[in-house]
Amino acid sequence: MKIAWYLKAFALTGRQACFRNNPGRCPGLGASALSGCVGLTYESLVKIMNEKNLLYMEIVLERIAKKNTYTIGRLYLLADGDVKRKALSGKNAGDKRSFEHRFDLKKLSDDSYFCDTLEPTWRNLKGIALKPGEVNARFSRESGKVARKIPGHTAIPEGSYRVLITKSPRFKKWLPYVQGVPGFEGIRIHAGNYPDDTQGCILVGENKLKGMVVNSRIWLHRLMKRIQAAENQGEGIWITII
């Protein structure tokens, strides 16, 4: 039986989306994008996605170890044909638009594996049902109860989000920016080694030592090259976190 995973991607309502074509400024972020952007309204982007055969690169982050003070994951890169996407309208006036992503979990294999990830503590931000062994009230893991975010020490909620290459005000360099994360601002994919380096962001590297990733700068450079190669082919970038 084909196994599918459905996730919603939060987008920023009322702001302009970024669509790469010519060098320029990205009005949706208020910052220049590496490959340049032409401003589109969100509704226009949804219409284009539905009517045009656009290509996308899907980054999948599978969280495999939710420890008390950090979260370890595996990063996979999927081709456009591996993922089915559907634009969804909000149920009520003022609701954020969303996307539904669907892919076969069997695609998360050695062939598509890219590197490991490190994030801060996972807390039950969505209030999902947890198994008895997953409950830990000290770290905001209560079954069916929406957890409170602890700034800088909370992993972002599961979902699918657009990824844009923009210049980070904090790091003063071009980095992947995870757009439209509800309740979070300035989420990046960047280099680092320890949980304190994350500040809510996603670190890439190799999880060869307990509670950390190594060779992080090498893997960030490799990921940037893959993203830039996809952008050069006219592909948009998404990250889905499960």
SERO-4910 file (N, C-alpha, C, O; in steps of 0.05 Angstrom, whole numbers):
BEGIN
 pado doro    nc1    nc2    nc3   cac1   cac2   cac3    cc1    cc2    cc3    oc1    oc2    oc3
  Met    A     17    -24      0      0      0      0     18     25      0     37     27     14
  Lys    A     10     44    -16     26     68    -17     21     85      8     -1     91     15
  Ile    A     43     93     21     42    108     45     45    138     38     63    145     23
  Ala    A     27    155     47     28    183     40     29    200     65     19    192     86
  Trp    A     42    222     62     43    241     85     31    267     76     40    279     55
  Tyr    A     12    277     91     -1    302     84      8    324    103      7    320    128
  Leu    A     16    346     93     24    368    109     15    394     97     12    397     73
  Lys    A     10    414    114      2    440    105     25    459    107     40    460    126
  Ala    A     29    475     86     50    495     86     38    522     90     20    531     75
  Phe    A     47    536    111     36    562    117     49    583    100     74    584     97
  Ala    A     33    600     88     44    622     72     35    648     85     17    649    101
  Leu    A     48    670     78     42    696     90     20    710     75     24    719     52
  Thr    A     -3    712     87    -26    724     74    -22    755     73    -12    767     92
  Gly    A    -29    766     51    -28    795     49      0    805     41      3    829     39
  Arg    A     19    788     38     46    796     30     51    785      2     38    766     -7
  Gln    A     71    795    -11     77    786    -37     96    762    -37    114    761    -21
  Ala    A     90    743    -54    107    720    -56    130    726    -75    129    746    -89
  Cys    A    151    710    -74    174    714    -91    175    693   -113    173    669   -108
  Phe    A    179    703   -137    180    685   -159    205    692   -175    207    713   -187
  Arg    A    224    673   -177    250    679   -189    248    681   -219    236    664   -232
  Asn    A    260    701   -230    261    704   -258    285    723   -266    304    714   -279
  Asn    A    283    748   -258    304    767   -264    315    779   -238    301    779   -218
  Pro    A    340    788   -239    352    801   -215    334    824   -206    324    839   -222
  Gly    A    331    825   -179    314    847   -168    310    843   -139    325    829   -126
  Arg    A    290    857   -129    285    857   -100    261    840    -94    242    839   -109
  Cys    A    262    827    -71    241    809    -63    221    824    -45    227    827    -21
  Pro    A    198    833    -54    180    849    -38    167    834    -16    159    845      4
  Gly    A    165    807    -19    153    791      2    169    791     28    158    788     49
  Leu    A    196    793     25    214    792     48    226    820     54    236    824     76
  Gly    A    224    837     35    237    863     39    267    860     38    282    876     49
  Ala    A    277    840     24    306    835     21    311    824     -6    294    810    -18
  Ser    A    335    829    -16    342    819    -43    347    789    -41    358    779    -22
  Ala    A    338    775    -61    343    746    -63    366    741    -81    372    757    -99
  Leu    A    380    719    -77    405    713    -91    401    713   -121    417    724   -136
  Ser    A    379    700   -129    375    697   -158    356    718   -169    351    719   -193
  Gly    A    347    736   -152    329    757   -160    300    748   -160    294    724   -161
  Cys    A    281    768   -157    253    761   -155    236    781   -170    244    804   -173
  Val    A    214    772   -178    193    790   -189    169    787   -171    160    764   -166
  Gly    A    158    809   -160    136    807   -141    110    797   -153    102    806   -174
  Leu    A     97    778   -139     71    768   -146     54    768   -121     65    764    -99
  Thr    A     29    773   -124     11    769   -101      9    740    -95     14    723   -112
  Tyr    A      1    733    -71     -2    705    -64    -22    691    -81    -18    668    -90
  Glu    A    -44    705    -87    -65    693   -103    -55    686   -131    -62    666   -143
  Ser    A    -37    704   -142    -26    699   -169     -8    675   -168     -8    659   -187
  Leu    A      7    672   -147     25    649   -145     10    623   -144     17    604   -157
  Val    A    -12    623   -128    -29    599   -127    -40    592   -154    -41    569   -162
  Lys    A    -49    613   -169    -61    608   -195    -40    597   -214    -46    579   -229
  Ile    A    -16    607   -213      6    597   -230     12    568   -224     16    552   -242
  Met    A     13    562   -198     19    535   -190     -2    515   -200      5    492   -207
  Asn    A    -27    524   -200    -48    506   -209    -49    504   -240    -56    483   -250
  Glu    A    -41    525   -254    -44    525   -283    -19    519   -299    -21    510   -322
  Lys    A      4    522   -286     29    517   -300     43    492   -289     39    485   -266
  Asn    A     59    480   -306     74    457   -298    101    466   -287    122    462   -300
  Leu    A    100    478   -263    125    488   -251    139    465   -236    127    446   -228
  Leu    A    165    468   -234    182    449   -221    191    458   -193    195    482   -189
  Tyr    A    193    440   -174    201    447   -147    220    426   -136    218    402   -143
  Met    A    238    435   -120    256    418   -105    246    416    -77    240    436    -64
  Glu    A    243    391    -67    231    387    -40    253    377    -21    265    356    -26
  Ile    A    258    393      0    276    384     21    258    372     43    239    385     51
  Val    A    264    349     52    248    336     73    266    332     98    287    320     96
  Leu    A    256    342    120    270    338    146    254    319    163    232    326    172
  Glu    A    264    295    167    251    276    184    264    275    211    287    269    214
  Arg    A    249    283    231    259    283    259    259    255    270    238    242    272
  Ile    A    283    246    277    285    218    286    291    214    315    289    192    326
  Ala    A    299    236    329    306    234    357    299    260    371    313    280    368
  Lys    A    277    260    387    268    283    401    278    281    430    264    271    447
  Lys    A    302    291    435    314    290    461    304    314    478    290    332    469
  Asn    A    313    314    504    303    335    521    313    363    514    299    383    516
  Thr    A    338    365    505    350    391    499    357    395    470    368    416    463
  Tyr    A    351    376    453    357    379    425    341    359    408    330    340    419
  Thr    A    341    363    382    327    345    364    345    338    340    356    356    327
  Ile    A    348    312    335    364    303    312    346    295    289    325    282    293
  Gly    A    354    302    265    338    295    242    355    286    219    380    287    220
  Arg    A    342    276    198    355    269    173    343    285    151    319    289    149
  Leu    A    361    295    134    352    313    112    353    297     85    373    284     79
  Tyr    A    331    298     71    329    284     45    323    305     23    310    325     28
  Leu    A    331    299     -1    325    316    -24    308    300    -44    317    279    -54
  Leu    A    284    309    -49    266    295    -68    262    311    -93    264    336    -93
  Ala    A    258    297   -115    253    310   -141    224    319   -142    207    311   -127
  Asp    A    218    337   -161    191    348   -164    170    326   -168    148    327   -158
  Gly    A    178    306   -184    159    284   -190    152    267   -166    133    251   -168
  Asp    A    167    269   -145    162    253   -121    141    264   -103    131    251    -85
  Val    A    133    289   -108    115    303    -90     90    314   -105     93    325   -127
  Lys    A     67    311    -92     42    323   -102     34    345    -84     33    342    -59
  Arg    A     29    368    -96     22    392    -80     -5    403    -88    -13    402   -111
  Lys    A    -19    413    -68    -46    424    -73    -49    449    -56    -44    449    -32
  Ala    A    -57    471    -69    -62    496    -56    -90    495    -42   -109    487    -55
  Leu    A    -91    503    -17   -115    503     -2   -123    531      7   -105    547     15
  Ser    A   -148    538      6   -158    563     16   -164    561     46   -170    539     56
  Gly    A   -162    584     60   -169    584     88   -198    579     92   -215    586     76
  Lys    A   -205    566    115   -233    560    121   -249    585    128   -273    587    122
  Asn    A   -236    603    142   -249    628    151   -235    652    140   -212    651    132
  Ala    A   -250    675    140   -238    700    130   -214    707    147   -215    706    171
  Gly    A   -192    714    133   -168    721    148   -149    698    154   -127    703    163
  Asp    A   -158    673    148   -141    650    152   -117    651    133   -120    661    110
  Lys    A    -95    640    141    -72    638    124    -76    617    103    -88    596    108
  Arg    A    -68    622     79    -69    602     58    -50    579     65    -32    583     81
  Ser    A    -53    557     52    -36    534     58    -33    516     34    -48    519     14
  Phe    A    -13    499     35     -9    479     15    -10    451     27     -2    448     50
  Glu    A    -20    432     13    -20    404     22      1    389      5     -1    388    -19
  His    A     21    378     19     42    363      5     37    333     10     31    324     32
  Arg    A     41    317    -11     37    289     -9     59    274    -22     66    279    -45
  Phe    A     72    255     -8     93    240    -20     95    213     -6     86    209     16
  Asp    A    107    194    -20    110    167    -10    134    167      9    156    174      2
  Leu    A    129    159     34    151    158     54    173    139     46    196    141     57
  Lys    A    168    121     28    189    103     19    210    118      3    232    108     -1
  Lys    A    204    142     -6    223    158    -20    245    168     -2    267    176    -11
  Leu    A    240    167     25    261    175     44    280    152     48    277    137     68
  Ser    A    298    149     30    316    125     29    345    134     29    351    158     29
  Asp    A    363    114     27    391    121     25    397    136      0    416    152     -1
  Asp    A    381    132    -21    386    146    -46    380    176    -44    394    192    -57
  Ser    A    361    183    -28    353    211    -26    364    225     -1    362    249      2
  Tyr    A    377    209     17    389    220     41    411    240     34    427    234     17
  Phe    A    412    263     48    432    283     43    451    287     67    475    285     63
  Cys    A    440    293     90    457    298    114    439    296    139    415    290    137
  Asp    A    451    302    162    436    303    187    430    332    195    441    350    184
  Thr    A    412    335    214    405    361    224    404    362    254    401    341    267
  Leu    A    407    386    265    405    391    294    386    415    298    390    436    286
  Glu    A    366    411    315    348    432    322    345    434    353    354    416    367
  Pro    A    333    455    363    328    456    392    306    436    401    298    419    385
  Thr    A    298    438    425    278    419    437    252    419    421    241    440    414
  Trp    A    242    395    416    215    393    404    194    395    426    195    381    446
  Arg    A    176    413    422    153    417    440    127    413    424    127    418    399
  Asn    A    106    405    437     82    398    422     66    423    415     44    429    425
  Leu    A     77    438    396     65    464    388     38    461    374     22    479    374
  Lys    A     33    437    363      7    432    349    -13    418    366    -36    414    358
  Gly    A     -5    410    390    -24    397    408    -33    370    398    -56    363    403
  Ile    A    -16    355    385    -24    329    374    -25    308    396    -14    312    418
  Ala    A    -38    286    391    -39    264    410    -12    250    411      1    244    391
  Leu    A     -2    245    435     24    232    439     21    205    452      2    200    467
  Lys    A     39    187    447     40    162    460     50    165    489     64    185    494
  Pro    A     43    147    507     51    151    535     81    155    538     90    171    555
  Gly    A     97    141    522    126    144    524    137    171    514    160    178    519
  Glu    A    120    186    499    129    211    488    122    235    506    131    257    502
  Val    A    105    230    526     96    252    544    118    260    563    131    243    576
  Asn    A    123    286    565    142    297    584    134    326    589    142    344    574
  Ala    A    119    331    610    109    357    616    131    378    620    127    401    614
  Arg    A    154    369    630    176    388    635    185    401    609    194    424    609
  Phe    A    183    387    587    192    397    561    168    403    543    170    400    518
  Ser    A    145    409    555    121    418    540    111    397    520    104    403    497
  Arg    A    111    372    530    102    350    513     79    336    528     83    316    541
  Glu    A     55    347    525     31    336    537     12    329    514      8    345    496
  Ser    A      0    306    516    -17    296    494    -42    314    491    -57    318    511
  Gly    A    -47    323    467    -71    339    461    -70    367    471    -90    382    469
  Lys    A    -48    376    482    -46    403    493    -25    419    477     -2    410    473
  Val    A    -33    443    468    -15    460    452      6    471    471      0    484    491
  Ala    A     31    467    464     53    476    481     59    505    477     52    517    456
  Arg    A     72    517    496     81    545    494    109    545    483    127    530    492
  Lys    A    113    563    464    140    567    452    159    580    472    152    600    485
  Ile    A    183    569    474    204    582    489    224    593    469    238    577    457
  Pro    A    225    619    466    241    631    445    270    622    446    283    622    467
  Gly    A    280    613    423    308    605    420    313    576    429    335    565    425
  His    A    293    564    441    296    537    451    273    518    443    266    500    457
  Thr    A    261    524    420    238    509    410    241    504    380    245    523    365
  Ala    A    239    479    372    239    472    344    213    482    330    192    482    343
  Ile    A    215    490    305    192    500    291    172    478    287    179    454    286
  Pro    A    146    485    283    125    464    280    128    449    253    139    460    234
  Glu    A    119    424    253    119    409    229    102    423    207     82    436    214
  Gly    A    109    419    183     94    431    161    112    434    137    135    425    136
  Ser    A    101    447    116    116    452     91    118    482     87     99    496     89
  Tyr    A    143    491     81    148    519     79    166    525     55    182    509     47
  Arg    A    161    549     43    178    558     21    206    564     32    209    574     55
  Val    A    227    559     16    254    566     23    265    586      2    263    581    -22
  Leu    A    276    608     12    287    628     -5    316    634      4    322    633     27
  Ile    A    333    640    -15    360    648     -8    360    678     -5    356    693    -25
  Thr    A    364    688     19    365    717     24    389    723     42    401    704     54
  Lys    A    396    748     45    418    756     62    409    758     91    391    773     97
  Ser    A    422    744    108    415    744    136    426    768    151    450    773    150
  Pro    A    409    784    163    419    807    179    437    799    202    456    814    209
  Arg    A    432    776    213    448    766    236    475    756    227    496    763    239
  Phe    A    476    739    206    501    727    197    515    743    176    539    737    170
  Lys    A    502    763    164    514    780    144    523    763    119    543    770    106
  Lys    A    508    743    113    514    726     89    488    715     78    467    715     91
  Trp    A    490    704     54    467    692     40    462    664     52    480    648     53
  Leu    A    438    660     61    430    634     73    402    627     66    386    644     59
  Pro    A    395    601     67    367    593     63    349    604     85    355    600    109
  Tyr    A    328    616     77    308    628     95    282    612     93    272    608     71
  Val    A    272    602    116    248    586    116    224    606    121    222    618    142
  Gln    A    208    609    100    188    630    100    161    620    111    152    598    106
  Gly    A    148    638    126    120    633    134    116    613    157     95    601    158
  Val    A    136    611    175    133    592    198    115    606    218    123    627    228
  Pro    A     92    595    225     74    608    244     86    611    272     95    591    284
  Gly    A     87    635    282     97    641    309    127    644    310    138    647    332
  Phe    A    141    643    287    170    645    287    178    666    265    164    669    245
  Glu    A    201    679    270    212    698    251    242    692    247    255    683    265
  Gly    A    251    696    223    280    694    218    291    667    219    315    663    226
  Ile    A    275    646    212    285    619    213    303    613    189    295    617    166
  Arg    A    327    604    195    347    598    174    357    570    175    354    556    196
  Ile    A    369    561    154    385    536    154    414    546    153    422    559    134
  His    A    429    539    174    456    550    175    475    530    189    467    508    197
  Ala    A    500    538    191    521    521    203    521    525    234    514    546    244
  Gly    A    530    504    247    533    504    276    538    476    286    537    457    270
  Asn    A    543    473    311    550    447    322    533    438    345    528    414    348
  Tyr    A    525    457    362    512    450    387    483    461    389    476    479    373
  Pro    A    467    450    407    439    460    409    438    490    414    419    503    404
  Asp    A    456    502    429    456    530    434    461    547    409    455    571    408
  Asp    A    472    534    388    477    548    363    452    551    346    452    567    327
  Thr    A    431    536    352    408    536    335    390    560    337    382    572    317
  Gln    A    384    569    362    367    592    366    340    588    351    329    607    341
  Gly    A    331    563    349    306    558    335    310    550    306    291    541    293
  Cys    A    334    554    296    339    548    268    347    519    263    347    502    282
  Ile    A    354    512    238    361    485    231    391    484    224    400    499    206
  Leu    A    406    468    238    434    464    232    438    439    215    424    419    220
  Val    A    456    440    196    461    416    179    489    406    185    507    421    193
  Gly    A    494    380    181    520    368    186    518    338    188    500    326    176
  Glu    A    536    327    204    536    298    209    534    293    239    550    303    254
  Asn    A    515    276    246    510    270    274    528    246    283    518    224    288
  Lys    A    554    251    284    573    230    291    578    229    321    588    209    332
  Leu    A    571    251    335    575    253    364    548    260    377    532    274    365
  Lys    A    544    250    401    519    253    415    512    283    419    528    299    429
  Gly    A    488    290    411    478    317    416    490    339    399    487    363    407
  Met    A    503    333    377    515    354    361    518    344    332    515    320    326
  Val    A    524    363    314    531    356    286    559    367    280    566    388    291
  Val    A    574    353    264    601    362    256    601    366    225    583    359    211
  Asn    A    623    378    216    626    385    188    603    401    177    595    398    154
  Ser    A    593    419    194    569    434    187    573    453    164    556    455    146
  Arg    A    595    467    163    600    486    142    602    472    115    593    483     94
  Ile    A    614    449    115    616    434     90    589    427     79    584    430     55
  Trp    A    571    417     97    545    408     88    527    432     81    509    430     63
  Leu    A    530    455     95    515    478     87    523    487     59    506    495     43
  His    A    549    487     54    559    494     27    547    476      5    539    485    -16
  Arg    A    547    450     11    536    431     -8    506    435    -12    496    434    -35
  Leu    A    491    441      9    463    446      7    458    471     -9    440    472    -26
  Met    A    473    492     -4    470    517    -19    474    513    -49    460    524    -65
  Lys    A    494    497    -56    499    491    -84    476    476    -97    469    482   -119
  Arg    A    464    457    -82    441    443    -93    417    461    -96    403    460   -117
  Ile    A    412    479    -77    390    498    -79    394    517   -102    376    522   -118
  Gln    A    419    527   -104    425    546   -126    422    533   -153    414    546   -172
  Ala    A    431    508   -155    428    493   -180    399    490   -188    392    493   -211
  Ala    A    382    484   -168    354    481   -173    342    508   -182    326    509   -201
  Glu    A    350    530   -168    339    556   -175    348    564   -204    332    576   -219
  Asn    A    373    557   -211    382    564   -238    366    549   -260    366    558   -283
  Gln    A    354    527   -252    337    512   -271    307    521   -269    290    509   -281
  Gly    A    303    543   -254    276    553   -251    258    539   -231    234    543   -231
  Glu    A    270    524   -213    255    509   -193    251    525   -168    270    540   -160
  Gly    A    228    523   -156    223    534   -129    232    514   -108    234    490   -115
  Ile    A    237    523    -84    247    506    -63    227    505    -40    217    525    -31
  Trp    A    222    480    -30    205    476     -7    220    459     14    238    444      6
  Ile    A    213    463     39    222    444     60    198    433     74    180    449     83
  Thr    A    196    407     77    175    394     92    187    381    116    205    365    114
  Ile    A    176    387    139    186    377    165    166    357    176    142    364    180
  Ile    A    175    333    182    157    312    192    168    300    218    156    283    230
***
